[in-house]
Amino acid sequence: MITNLSSLSLNIVRKMADAAEIEARKLGADVGIAVVAADSSVFFTRSMDHVDGMVSREIMKRAMNALENHPADDVIFIDNAAGHLGAIAIDGADMLTNQRCIQAALSIIEA
């Protein structure tokens, strides 16, 4: 996703994780959520009630590794004209549910 933001603040990253969690709860999905700024100085994770902490850490690692040019199919990048601002990864449910949670998170920066 391309945005006009110059950076991802802690507030924006937290709101993105919140939006993804709200969508997951609406859908009744158990997912792990990770939102990471490009320099990894700002990150936020969430996991639903039935998601193991190890799964959440793995999702966070996946998002961080993708930012370091390690390809990952299930990580969505947040870009601006200068390059990557961050990444979001959501896993634990079917692909459609994961994508709906990602779209909910991205809607925060589209507004």
N, CA, C and O atoms as CSV, one atom per row, in Angstrom:
chain,resi,resn,atom,element,x,y,z
A,1,MET,N,N,0.838,-1.165,0.000
A,1,MET,CA,C,0.000,0.000,0.000
A,1,MET,C,C,0.885,1.232,0.000
A,1,MET,O,O,1.885,1.275,0.717
A,2,ILE,N,N,0.534,2.230,-0.791
A,2,ILE,CA,C,1.296,3.472,-0.864
A,2,ILE,C,C,0.525,4.568,-0.141
A,2,ILE,O,O,-0.683,4.718,-0.320
A,3,THR,N,N,1.246,5.334,0.684
A,3,THR,CA,C,0.652,6.400,1.479
A,3,THR,C,C,1.481,7.675,1.348
A,3,THR,O,O,2.597,7.651,0.830
A,4,ASN,N,N,0.932,8.766,1.812
A,4,ASN,CA,C,1.651,10.034,1.819
A,4,ASN,C,C,2.347,10.298,3.152
A,4,ASN,O,O,3.019,11.318,3.301
A,5,LEU,N,N,2.199,9.406,4.109
A,5,LEU,CA,C,2.855,9.581,5.407
A,5,LEU,C,C,4.365,9.572,5.234
A,5,LEU,O,O,4.897,8.908,4.345
A,6,SER,N,N,5.046,10.317,6.092
A,6,SER,CA,C,6.509,10.313,6.044
A,6,SER,C,C,7.101,9.274,6.987
A,6,SER,O,O,8.233,8.832,6.790
A,7,SER,N,N,6.342,8.879,8.014
A,7,SER,CA,C,6.812,7.849,8.943
A,7,SER,C,C,5.619,7.244,9.669
A,7,SER,O,O,4.523,7.804,9.669
A,8,LEU,N,N,5.849,6.103,10.281
A,8,LEU,CA,C,4.820,5.449,11.090
A,8,LEU,C,C,5.118,5.717,12.560
A,8,LEU,O,O,6.115,5.235,13.097
A,9,SER,N,N,4.263,6.476,13.194
A,9,SER,CA,C,4.440,6.770,14.613
A,9,SER,C,C,3.892,5.624,15.455
A,9,SER,O,O,3.163,4.768,14.954
A,10,LEU,N,N,4.240,5.616,16.711
A,10,LEU,CA,C,3.728,4.595,17.627
A,10,LEU,C,C,2.208,4.645,17.669
A,10,LEU,O,O,1.556,3.601,17.715
A,11,ASN,N,N,1.643,5.831,17.654
A,11,ASN,CA,C,0.193,5.981,17.698
A,11,ASN,C,C,-0.470,5.345,16.476
A,11,ASN,O,O,-1.472,4.642,16.611
A,12,ILE,N,N,0.077,5.584,15.300
A,12,ILE,CA,C,-0.492,5.009,14.079
A,12,ILE,C,C,-0.354,3.489,14.086
A,12,ILE,O,O,-1.299,2.777,13.746
A,13,VAL,N,N,0.813,2.995,14.471
A,13,VAL,CA,C,1.052,1.549,14.510
A,13,VAL,C,C,0.094,0.881,15.494
A,13,VAL,O,O,-0.458,-0.181,15.206
A,14,ARG,N,N,-0.099,1.501,16.644
A,14,ARG,CA,C,-1.021,0.947,17.645
A,14,ARG,C,C,-2.452,0.941,17.123
A,14,ARG,O,O,-3.178,-0.037,17.303
A,15,LYS,N,N,-2.861,2.036,16.475
A,15,LYS,CA,C,-4.221,2.103,15.924
A,15,LYS,C,C,-4.432,1.066,14.826
A,15,LYS,O,O,-5.522,0.509,14.702
A,16,MET,N,N,-3.405,0.805,14.034
A,16,MET,CA,C,-3.509,-0.218,13.001
A,16,MET,C,C,-3.709,-1.593,13.625
A,16,MET,O,O,-4.550,-2.367,13.168
A,17,ALA,N,N,-2.939,-1.899,14.670
A,17,ALA,CA,C,-3.086,-3.186,15.360
A,17,ALA,C,C,-4.463,-3.286,16.012
A,17,ALA,O,O,-5.086,-4.348,15.995
A,18,ASP,N,N,-4.935,-2.181,16.586
A,18,ASP,CA,C,-6.272,-2.163,17.190
A,18,ASP,C,C,-7.354,-2.450,16.155
A,18,ASP,O,O,-8.261,-3.244,16.404
A,19,ALA,N,N,-7.256,-1.799,14.987
A,19,ALA,CA,C,-8.262,-1.986,13.937
A,19,ALA,C,C,-8.277,-3.431,13.446
A,19,ALA,O,O,-9.344,-4.001,13.216
A,20,ALA,N,N,-7.096,-4.020,13.285
A,20,ALA,CA,C,-7.022,-5.419,12.854
A,20,ALA,C,C,-7.621,-6.341,13.915
A,20,ALA,O,O,-8.308,-7.308,13.586
A,21,GLU,N,N,-7.360,-6.044,15.174
A,21,GLU,CA,C,-7.913,-6.869,16.252
A,21,GLU,C,C,-9.430,-6.757,16.299
A,21,GLU,O,O,-10.115,-7.765,16.477
A,22,ILE,N,N,-9.961,-5.562,16.145
A,22,ILE,CA,C,-11.410,-5.373,16.162
A,22,ILE,C,C,-12.062,-6.165,15.030
A,22,ILE,O,O,-13.084,-6.822,15.228
A,23,GLU,N,N,-11.459,-6.093,13.841
A,23,GLU,CA,C,-12.005,-6.844,12.706
A,23,GLU,C,C,-11.947,-8.349,12.968
A,23,GLU,O,O,-12.895,-9.071,12.661
A,24,ALA,N,N,-10.850,-8.815,13.526
A,24,ALA,CA,C,-10.717,-10.243,13.826
A,24,ALA,C,C,-11.779,-10.683,14.833
A,24,ALA,O,O,-12.364,-11.758,14.694
A,25,ARG,N,N,-12.024,-9.865,15.831
A,25,ARG,CA,C,-13.048,-10.208,16.826
A,25,ARG,C,C,-14.439,-10.226,16.194
A,25,ARG,O,O,-15.257,-11.087,16.518
A,26,LYS,N,N,-14.715,-9.268,15.284
A,26,LYS,CA,C,-16.001,-9.267,14.586
A,26,LYS,C,C,-16.192,-10.555,13.791
A,26,LYS,O,O,-17.292,-11.104,13.728
A,27,LEU,N,N,-15.112,-11.023,13.193
A,27,LEU,CA,C,-15.158,-12.231,12.367
A,27,LEU,C,C,-15.051,-13.512,13.184
A,27,LEU,O,O,-15.223,-14.609,12.652
A,28,GLY,N,N,-14.768,-13.374,14.475
A,28,GLY,CA,C,-14.602,-14.541,15.328
A,28,GLY,C,C,-13.338,-15.323,15.017
A,28,GLY,O,O,-13.284,-16.536,15.220
A,29,ALA,N,N,-12.318,-14.627,14.524
A,29,ALA,CA,C,-11.076,-15.285,14.106
A,29,ALA,C,C,-10.011,-15.181,15.185
A,29,ALA,O,O,-9.926,-14.185,15.903
A,30,ASP,N,N,-9.209,-16.216,15.284
A,30,ASP,CA,C,-8.051,-16.215,16.169
A,30,ASP,C,C,-6.818,-15.979,15.313
A,30,ASP,O,O,-6.349,-16.885,14.623
A,31,VAL,N,N,-6.298,-14.762,15.359
A,31,VAL,CA,C,-5.148,-14.399,14.537
A,31,VAL,C,C,-4.070,-13.759,15.400
A,31,VAL,O,O,-4.327,-13.279,16.504
A,32,GLY,N,N,-2.869,-13.768,14.868
A,32,GLY,CA,C,-1.768,-13.011,15.423
A,32,GLY,C,C,-1.510,-11.838,14.502
A,32,GLY,O,O,-1.569,-11.981,13.281
A,33,ILE,N,N,-1.227,-10.682,15.073
A,33,ILE,CA,C,-1.082,-9.444,14.313
A,33,ILE,C,C,0.262,-8.816,14.650
A,33,ILE,O,O,0.645,-8.740,15.818
A,34,ALA,N,N,0.976,-8.366,13.620
A,34,ALA,CA,C,2.235,-7.637,13.833
A,34,ALA,C,C,2.291,-6.465,12.869
A,34,ALA,O,O,2.117,-6.628,11.661
A,35,VAL,N,N,2.537,-5.282,13.415
A,35,VAL,CA,C,2.738,-4.079,12.612
A,35,VAL,C,C,4.098,-3.534,13.008
A,35,VAL,O,O,4.354,-3.294,14.188
A,36,VAL,N,N,4.987,-3.334,12.009
A,36,VAL,CA,C,6.370,-2.955,12.276
A,36,VAL,C,C,6.762,-1.770,11.409
A,36,VAL,O,O,6.509,-1.779,10.204
A,37,ALA,N,N,7.379,-0.744,12.004
A,37,ALA,CA,C,7.941,0.360,11.227
A,37,ALA,C,C,9.220,-0.126,10.554
A,37,ALA,O,O,9.843,-1.082,11.015
A,38,ALA,N,N,9.607,0.527,9.472
A,38,ALA,CA,C,10.739,0.064,8.660
A,38,ALA,C,C,12.035,-0.042,9.445
A,38,ALA,O,O,12.827,-0.950,9.194
A,39,ASP,N,N,12.272,0.858,10.384
A,39,ASP,CA,C,13.517,0.789,11.148
A,39,ASP,C,C,13.384,-0.067,12.405
A,39,ASP,O,O,14.306,-0.133,13.217
A,40,SER,N,N,12.244,-0.717,12.560
A,40,SER,CA,C,11.942,-1.604,13.693
A,40,SER,C,C,11.991,-0.897,15.047
A,40,SER,O,O,12.031,-1.552,16.089
A,41,SER,N,N,11.987,0.438,15.034
A,41,SER,CA,C,11.976,1.168,16.299
A,41,SER,C,C,10.569,1.223,16.882
A,41,SER,O,O,10.395,1.389,18.090
A,42,VAL,N,N,9.574,1.084,16.023
A,42,VAL,CA,C,8.183,1.096,16.450
A,42,VAL,C,C,7.526,-0.181,15.944
A,42,VAL,O,O,7.534,-0.464,14.746
A,43,PHE,N,N,6.960,-0.943,16.862
A,43,PHE,CA,C,6.255,-2.158,16.468
A,43,PHE,C,C,5.177,-2.461,17.486
A,43,PHE,O,O,5.241,-2.015,18.631
A,44,PHE,N,N,4.199,-3.216,17.062
A,44,PHE,CA,C,3.096,-3.569,17.940
A,44,PHE,C,C,2.608,-4.945,17.546
A,44,PHE,O,O,2.473,-5.228,16.356
A,45,THR,N,N,2.343,-5.795,18.496
A,45,THR,CA,C,1.773,-7.109,18.220
A,45,THR,C,C,0.494,-7.278,19.014
A,45,THR,O,O,0.304,-6.677,20.072
A,46,ARG,N,N,-0.352,-8.089,18.489
A,46,ARG,CA,C,-1.574,-8.484,19.173
A,46,ARG,C,C,-1.814,-9.941,18.866
A,46,ARG,O,O,-1.443,-10.429,17.799
A,47,SER,N,N,-2.423,-10.626,19.784
A,47,SER,CA,C,-2.846,-11.996,19.494
A,47,SER,C,C,-4.184,-12.232,20.164
A,47,SER,O,O,-4.443,-11.761,21.272
A,48,MET,N,N,-5.012,-12.961,19.477
A,48,MET,CA,C,-6.321,-13.287,20.003
A,48,MET,C,C,-6.174,-14.300,21.135
A,48,MET,O,O,-5.087,-14.821,21.384
A,49,ASP,N,N,-7.254,-14.558,21.795
A,49,ASP,CA,C,-7.252,-15.385,22.992
A,49,ASP,C,C,-6.647,-16.768,22.800
A,49,ASP,O,O,-5.981,-17.280,23.700
A,50,HIS,N,N,-6.870,-17.382,21.631
A,50,HIS,CA,C,-6.411,-18.759,21.418
A,50,HIS,C,C,-5.158,-18.845,20.561
A,50,HIS,O,O,-4.870,-19.895,19.988
A,51,VAL,N,N,-4.408,-17.742,20.467
A,51,VAL,CA,C,-3.174,-17.741,19.679
A,51,VAL,C,C,-1.995,-17.747,20.641
A,51,VAL,O,O,-1.877,-16.886,21.513
A,52,ASP,N,N,-1.140,-18.719,20.465
A,52,ASP,CA,C,0.047,-18.886,21.299
A,52,ASP,C,C,1.003,-17.707,21.120
A,52,ASP,O,O,1.134,-17.174,20.018
A,53,GLY,N,N,1.665,-17.303,22.197
A,53,GLY,CA,C,2.646,-16.225,22.141
A,53,GLY,C,C,3.785,-16.509,21.182
A,53,GLY,O,O,4.342,-15.590,20.583
A,54,MET,N,N,4.133,-17.781,21.035
A,54,MET,CA,C,5.200,-18.151,20.090
A,54,MET,C,C,4.773,-17.855,18.650
A,54,MET,O,O,5.596,-17.446,17.830
A,55,VAL,N,N,3.516,-18.056,18.350
A,55,VAL,CA,C,3.002,-17.759,17.011
A,55,VAL,C,C,3.089,-16.259,16.756
A,55,VAL,O,O,3.488,-15.838,15.670
A,56,SER,N,N,2.720,-15.457,17.741
A,56,SER,CA,C,2.799,-14.003,17.598
A,56,SER,C,C,4.229,-13.541,17.368
A,56,SER,O,O,4.476,-12.657,16.547
A,57,ARG,N,N,5.169,-14.135,18.089
A,57,ARG,CA,C,6.579,-13.767,17.895
A,57,ARG,C,C,7.060,-14.161,16.503
A,57,ARG,O,O,7.844,-13.439,15.887
A,58,GLU,N,N,6.593,-15.297,16.009
A,58,GLU,CA,C,6.964,-15.740,14.666
A,58,GLU,C,C,6.421,-14.786,13.603
A,58,GLU,O,O,7.102,-14.482,12.624
A,59,ILE,N,N,5.201,-14.324,13.804
A,59,ILE,CA,C,4.611,-13.364,12.874
A,59,ILE,C,C,5.400,-12.056,12.908
A,59,ILE,O,O,5.637,-11.455,11.860
A,60,MET,N,N,5.804,-11.612,14.079
A,60,MET,CA,C,6.612,-10.399,14.201
A,60,MET,C,C,7.949,-10.569,13.487
A,60,MET,O,O,8.382,-9.673,12.762
A,61,LYS,N,N,8.602,-11.707,13.684
A,61,LYS,CA,C,9.876,-11.978,13.000
A,61,LYS,C,C,9.694,-11.963,11.493
A,61,LYS,O,O,10.533,-11.435,10.763
A,62,ARG,N,N,8.596,-12.542,11.029
A,62,ARG,CA,C,8.320,-12.593,9.596
A,62,ARG,C,C,8.205,-11.179,9.021
A,62,ARG,O,O,8.750,-10.896,7.954
A,63,ALA,N,N,7.498,-10.296,9.724
A,63,ALA,CA,C,7.351,-8.916,9.259
A,63,ALA,C,C,8.690,-8.185,9.274
A,63,ALA,O,O,9.014,-7.468,8.328
A,64,MET,N,N,9.466,-8.359,10.335
A,64,MET,CA,C,10.778,-7.708,10.422
A,64,MET,C,C,11.736,-8.230,9.349
A,64,MET,O,O,12.460,-7.452,8.728
A,65,ASN,N,N,11.737,-9.540,9.134
A,65,ASN,CA,C,12.605,-10.124,8.107
A,65,ASN,C,C,12.217,-9.651,6.716
A,65,ASN,O,O,13.090,-9.428,5.877
A,66,ALA,N,N,10.927,-9.494,6.458
A,66,ALA,CA,C,10.489,-9.011,5.146
A,66,ALA,C,C,11.024,-7.606,4.891
A,66,ALA,O,O,11.364,-7.264,3.758
A,67,LEU,N,N,11.097,-6.798,5.937
A,67,LEU,CA,C,11.637,-5.441,5.787
A,67,LEU,C,C,13.134,-5.450,5.494
A,67,LEU,O,O,13.676,-4.481,4.963
A,68,GLU,N,N,13.791,-6.545,5.841
A,68,GLU,CA,C,15.229,-6.675,5.576
A,68,GLU,C,C,15.474,-7.420,4.268
A,68,GLU,O,O,16.513,-8.056,4.094
A,69,ASN,N,N,14.514,-7.338,3.352
A,69,ASN,CA,C,14.627,-7.921,2.016
A,69,ASN,C,C,14.619,-9.439,1.982
A,69,ASN,O,O,15.216,-10.042,1.090
A,70,HIS,N,N,13.957,-10.058,2.932
A,70,HIS,CA,C,13.720,-11.493,2.883
A,70,HIS,C,C,12.267,-11.670,2.456
A,70,HIS,O,O,11.363,-11.343,3.225
A,71,PRO,N,N,12.023,-12.170,1.268
A,71,PRO,CA,C,10.653,-12.215,0.752
A,71,PRO,C,C,9.704,-13.038,1.622
A,71,PRO,O,O,10.068,-14.079,2.169
A,72,ALA,N,N,8.493,-12.540,1.726
A,72,ALA,CA,C,7.438,-13.252,2.450
A,72,ALA,C,C,6.120,-12.951,1.762
A,72,ALA,O,O,5.749,-11.789,1.595
A,73,ASP,N,N,5.417,-13.992,1.365
A,73,ASP,CA,C,4.174,-13.813,0.625
A,73,ASP,C,C,3.060,-13.198,1.459
A,73,ASP,O,O,2.189,-12.513,0.923
A,74,ASP,N,N,3.082,-13.434,2.745
A,74,ASP,CA,C,1.969,-13.007,3.586
A,74,ASP,C,C,2.234,-11.722,4.363
A,74,ASP,O,O,1.549,-11.444,5.347
A,75,VAL,N,N,3.220,-10.934,3.933
A,75,VAL,CA,C,3.528,-9.658,4.565
A,75,VAL,C,C,3.176,-8.547,3.580
A,75,VAL,O,O,3.573,-8.586,2.415
A,76,ILE,N,N,2.430,-7.564,4.061
A,76,ILE,CA,C,2.033,-6.422,3.241
A,76,ILE,C,C,2.905,-5.237,3.642
A,76,ILE,O,O,3.043,-4.921,4.824
A,77,PHE,N,N,3.487,-4.593,2.643
A,77,PHE,CA,C,4.339,-3.437,2.906
A,77,PHE,C,C,3.533,-2.150,2.872
A,77,PHE,O,O,2.578,-2.015,2.106
A,78,ILE,N,N,3.932,-1.214,3.710
A,78,ILE,CA,C,3.384,0.128,3.721
A,78,ILE,C,C,4.495,1.021,3.186
A,78,ILE,O,O,5.556,1.140,3.800
A,79,ASP,N,N,4.247,1.646,2.040
A,79,ASP,CA,C,5.282,2.412,1.353
A,79,ASP,C,C,4.875,3.869,1.194
A,79,ASP,O,O,3.693,4.212,1.220
A,80,ASN,N,N,5.886,4.720,1.028
A,80,ASN,CA,C,5.675,6.078,0.545
A,80,ASN,C,C,6.623,6.272,-0.629
A,80,ASN,O,O,7.247,5.311,-1.080
A,81,ALA,N,N,6.742,7.486,-1.129
A,81,ALA,CA,C,7.572,7.737,-2.303
A,81,ALA,C,C,9.041,7.397,-2.055
A,81,ALA,O,O,9.763,7.080,-3.000
A,82,ALA,N,N,9.489,7.456,-0.815
A,82,ALA,CA,C,10.894,7.197,-0.487
A,82,ALA,C,C,11.211,5.710,-0.296
A,82,ALA,O,O,12.382,5.333,-0.315
A,83,GLY,N,N,10.208,4.867,-0.113
A,83,GLY,CA,C,10.455,3.438,0.098
A,83,GLY,C,C,9.530,2.857,1.146
A,83,GLY,O,O,8.423,3.352,1.359
A,84,HIS,N,N,9.995,1.799,1.801
A,84,HIS,CA,C,9.182,1.104,2.808
A,84,HIS,C,C,9.096,1.923,4.098
A,84,HIS,O,O,10.112,2.365,4.633
A,85,LEU,N,N,7.875,2.117,4.584
A,85,LEU,CA,C,7.647,2.713,5.894
A,85,LEU,C,C,7.489,1.639,6.953
A,85,LEU,O,O,7.842,1.840,8.115
A,86,GLY,N,N,6.956,0.498,6.544
A,86,GLY,CA,C,6.725,-0.567,7.498
A,86,GLY,C,C,6.077,-1.764,6.834
A,86,GLY,O,O,5.953,-1.843,5.611
A,87,ALA,N,N,5.667,-2.698,7.686
A,87,ALA,CA,C,5.042,-3.923,7.193
A,87,ALA,C,C,3.986,-4.371,8.191
A,87,ALA,O,O,4.054,-4.073,9.383
A,88,ILE,N,N,3.012,-5.094,7.663
A,88,ILE,CA,C,1.979,-5.680,8.509
A,88,ILE,C,C,1.830,-7.147,8.125
A,88,ILE,O,O,1.793,-7.495,6.945
A,89,ALA,N,N,1.744,-7.994,9.139
A,89,ALA,CA,C,1.547,-9.434,8.912
A,89,ALA,C,C,0.455,-9.915,9.856
A,89,ALA,O,O,0.461,-9.606,11.048
A,90,ILE,N,N,-0.469,-10.668,9.308
A,90,ILE,CA,C,-1.552,-11.257,10.095
A,90,ILE,C,C,-1.677,-12.702,9.654
A,90,ILE,O,O,-1.751,-13.002,8.462
A,91,ASP,N,N,-1.700,-13.591,10.632
A,91,ASP,CA,C,-1.774,-15.008,10.302
A,91,ASP,C,C,-2.571,-15.732,11.379
A,91,ASP,O,O,-2.700,-15.250,12.505
A,92,GLY,N,N,-3.095,-16.882,11.022
A,92,GLY,CA,C,-3.795,-17.717,11.989
A,92,GLY,C,C,-5.166,-18.142,11.524
A,92,GLY,O,O,-5.743,-19.083,12.068
A,93,ALA,N,N,-5.699,-17.456,10.517
A,93,ALA,CA,C,-7.014,-17.816,9.989
A,93,ALA,C,C,-6.878,-18.068,8.489
A,93,ALA,O,O,-5.768,-18.096,7.956
A,94,ASP,N,N,-7.999,-18.247,7.820
A,94,ASP,CA,C,-7.945,-18.445,6.375
A,94,ASP,C,C,-7.521,-17.143,5.686
A,94,ASP,O,O,-7.545,-16.072,6.293
A,95,MET,N,N,-7.135,-17.252,4.420
A,95,MET,CA,C,-6.575,-16.117,3.702
A,95,MET,C,C,-7.551,-14.937,3.624
A,95,MET,O,O,-7.129,-13.790,3.766
A,96,LEU,N,N,-8.821,-15.189,3.405
A,96,LEU,CA,C,-9.810,-14.125,3.296
A,96,LEU,C,C,-9.940,-13.365,4.610
A,96,LEU,O,O,-9.992,-12.135,4.612
A,97,THR,N,N,-9.992,-14.077,5.712
A,97,THR,CA,C,-10.093,-13.443,7.025
A,97,THR,C,C,-8.844,-12.630,7.322
A,97,THR,O,O,-8.938,-11.498,7.795
A,98,ASN,N,N,-7.665,-13.200,7.046
A,98,ASN,CA,C,-6.422,-12.461,7.256
A,98,ASN,C,C,-6.422,-11.179,6.433
A,98,ASN,O,O,-6.029,-10.124,6.932
A,99,GLN,N,N,-6.864,-11.257,5.164
A,99,GLN,CA,C,-6.895,-10.084,4.292
A,99,GLN,C,C,-7.879,-9.029,4.794
A,99,GLN,O,O,-7.597,-7.834,4.698
A,100,ARG,N,N,-9.010,-9.441,5.319
A,100,ARG,CA,C,-9.968,-8.465,5.862
A,100,ARG,C,C,-9.391,-7.746,7.069
A,100,ARG,O,O,-9.634,-6.554,7.254
A,101,CYS,N,N,-8.636,-8.454,7.885
A,101,CYS,CA,C,-7.986,-7.826,9.041
A,101,CYS,C,C,-6.904,-6.853,8.584
A,101,CYS,O,O,-6.756,-5.772,9.154
A,102,ILE,N,N,-6.155,-7.233,7.566
A,102,ILE,CA,C,-5.124,-6.349,7.016
A,102,ILE,C,C,-5.773,-5.091,6.453
A,102,ILE,O,O,-5.282,-3.987,6.690
A,103,GLN,N,N,-6.865,-5.239,5.715
A,103,GLN,CA,C,-7.548,-4.076,5.153
A,103,GLN,C,C,-8.073,-3.150,6.245
A,103,GLN,O,O,-8.048,-1.929,6.088
A,104,ALA,N,N,-8.545,-3.719,7.342
A,104,ALA,CA,C,-8.998,-2.896,8.467
A,104,ALA,C,C,-7.831,-2.088,9.033
A,104,ALA,O,O,-7.982,-0.909,9.354
A,105,ALA,N,N,-6.679,-2.722,9.153
A,105,ALA,CA,C,-5.502,-2.013,9.659
A,105,ALA,C,C,-5.062,-0.913,8.704
A,105,ALA,O,O,-4.731,0.193,9.133
A,106,LEU,N,N,-5.057,-1.217,7.411
A,106,LEU,CA,C,-4.642,-0.227,6.428
A,106,LEU,C,C,-5.618,0.939,6.321
A,106,LEU,O,O,-5.226,2.038,5.927
A,107,SER,N,N,-6.879,0.716,6.665
A,107,SER,CA,C,-7.862,1.791,6.596
A,107,SER,C,C,-7.520,2.942,7.540
A,107,SER,O,O,-7.966,4.070,7.329
A,108,ILE,N,N,-6.741,2.668,8.565
A,108,ILE,CA,C,-6.321,3.715,9.510
A,108,ILE,C,C,-5.466,4.767,8.798
A,108,ILE,O,O,-5.629,5.962,9.041
A,109,ILE,N,N,-4.580,4.342,7.941
A,109,ILE,CA,C,-3.702,5.309,7.276
A,109,ILE,C,C,-4.289,5.826,5.972
A,109,ILE,O,O,-3.768,6.780,5.395
A,110,GLU,N,N,-5.368,5.207,5.503
A,110,GLU,CA,C,-6.039,5.709,4.308
A,110,GLU,C,C,-6.948,6.877,4.646
A,110,GLU,O,O,-7.267,7.688,3.777
A,111,ALA,N,N,-7.370,6.968,5.908
A,111,ALA,CA,C,-8.308,8.014,6.319
A,111,ALA,C,C,-7.668,9.388,6.364
A,111,ALA,O,O,-8.334,10.369,6.693
